[in-house]
Amino acid sequence: MFYRPDKGHDLPHDPFHAIVAPRPIGWISTRGQMGDNLAPYSFFTAVSASPAQVVFASTATKPDRGDTKDTVTQIRESGVFCVNLVSSALAAQMNATSAMLAAGEDEFLAAGLEKAPCEVIDCARVAAAPAALECRLVQIVPLLGQSNFLVHGAVVGVHIRPDCLIDGRYLPPDRLSRLGYMDYATVTETFEMARP
């Protein structure tokens, strides 16, 4: 099969969402004028280690947030955000925070998640997350298409849950990733390869 994305396809669901996978989930927490917000984004990755930097893309919009969603609106207001990483133990709560709540409703409360304070930025983080990255906004880049934005952040603080540090290495029990459609995967098996 071949298709051109701008011409569409005859499939019941868009395969592009599943082709680039697995993708890590950036569970983005923000604090803005209307309170705290938490939402998962699977168009997310680290892009540099020195200095540490991450990006995530927000697509679509909400009727009560103009040209975007709560997350990008609050990052515009505050200039900061926190990326919480997700384990399989948090899958149901992560999914619950993807609900389209009204602006100002707190997803932490709706999903029954405990908050913990960030150290460097004024933002809440998911207390149970295996790791969390406190970020300062570098830039928001408009992407092709309506209401598509790339958010670029510099990591200014790193939280690692104590049980996820083993012999000086970050080794969480598992890592939840997005495969596309409604599909997820839990990464539990890893292997090492030395670089040539």
N, C-alpha and C positions, 0 to 999 in steps of 0.2 A: 504494500500500500504506500502511496505517496499522496500528500496533500499540501496545499499552500495555506498557512495559517490565516492569511487575509481573505482567502476564498471559502474557508470553512471545510467541513468534512461531514460524512454521513453516519458517523458513530454516535451512539446515545450520550456519550460523555467525552469531554475534551481530553485526549490522551497526553497533551503537553504537561498537564499537572502531574502525571505519573511517570513520565520518561526520565526527568532529572530527579532521581531518587536513589537511596533515601536522603532526606534532608533533615538536618537538625531543627529542632523547634526552639525559637527564641520566644520565651514567655515574657513579654515586655510589660514591666510595671512603670507607671508614671504617676506624677502628682501635679494637679493643675488647680485652677481657680475653683473648680467644682468638686475637688476631692481626689481620691485615689482611683486608679484604673488598672486593670490587668487583662491582657489579651495575648493569645498565641499567634505567632507568625512563622510559617514554615519556609518562606522565602528569606532565609537568614543564614549568615555565615561569618566566620572570622576572616579578615582580609589581610592582616599584617600582625606580626608579633613584636616588632621593634620599630616604632611604638605599637602597643597593642591596640587594634582597631577592629570594629565589627560593622556590619551593615545589615539592614533588613528592609524589605519592601512592603509597603502598605498599599493595598489595591481596593478599589471601590470606595463607597461613601456611606454615610448615615444621614438621614433627613435632618437630624438635629445638630449636625456638625459641619454644615457647609460643603466644602470641596473634599473632605476626607473623613476620618473616623476619630474616635476619642483619643487614641494613642498619639497620632501625629499632632492633633490640636494641642494636647497637653505638653508635648515636647516643644512645640513652637512657643508656648507660654513660659516654660521653665528652663529650657535649654539642657535638660538632663533626662536620663531614663536608666532603668536597670534591666538587664537581660538575665532571667532566671532559667536555668537548664532544667529539663524534665526527665524524670525517671518513670518507669512503668507504674510505680506505686502512686504517682500523681496524675496518671492518665485521665481518670474520670473527672478530677477537678480541673485539669487543664482544658478538657473538652467543655466543661460547664462554663468556663470563662470566655468561650467563643460565642456565647449567646449575645444577641443584639439587644443589650440593655439600654435604657434611656441614659443620655448624658447625665453624669452626676451619680448614677447608681454604682456602688462599690462591688466589683466582681470578687474581691477577696471575701467579703461578707456573704455574697450570694453563693459562693462555692465552698464556704466553710473553711477558708484557709487562714492560718495564723500569719500575721505580718511580723517582720523584723525590720528594724531601722537600717538604713544604709549608713556608712561611716563618713563618706566624703561628700555625697550629694544629698539633697533634701528629697527623699523618695522612700517608699516602702519596698521591701523585697519579700519573696516567699520564704518563710522561715525553714520549711522542710526541703527546699531545693538542694540538690547535690552541690551546686555551685551557682554563684550569681556574679554578674559583671556590672559594676557601677560605671556609667558612661556619661561623658559630656558631649553634647551635640557638636559635631564638626560642620555638617551641612545637610540640608534637605534638598535633594535633586529631583526636579520633576522628570518623570519618565514618559515615554510615549504612551498615549492613551489617557483617557479622562480619569482623574483621581488616582493616578499611580505615582507614588513617591518613594524614592530611595533615601533612607535615613542612615547617615554615616556618623558613628560615634567613636570617640577616643575612650579607651578603658582606663579609668582612674582609680579603681578599687576592685579587688577580687576576693570573694568569699568562697571558702571550700568547707563543706560539712566535714567534721573531723573523721567520721568513719569512711570517708571517700579518699583519704590520704593513706596509702599503704607503701611503706618503705620509701617515702619521699616522692611518690608518684600519685597523680590524680587517677584513681581507679574506682569510679562509682560502681554500684552493684549491676547497673545496666544503664542504657541510654535509649530513650524513646525517640523515634524518628518518624517522619511523615513520608508515605509512599505515594500519595495522590488519592483521588476519589475520597472514600471514607476509610482508607487503609493506612495502618500504622505498623511499625516493626519495632521489636525490642532487640537491641544489640547486646548480646551476652558473650559471644565467642569472639576472641581477638587472637591475632598472631603477630609476631615481630619479623621484620626483614631488615637486615643491615644494608645501608646504602652502599653502592659500589664506589 
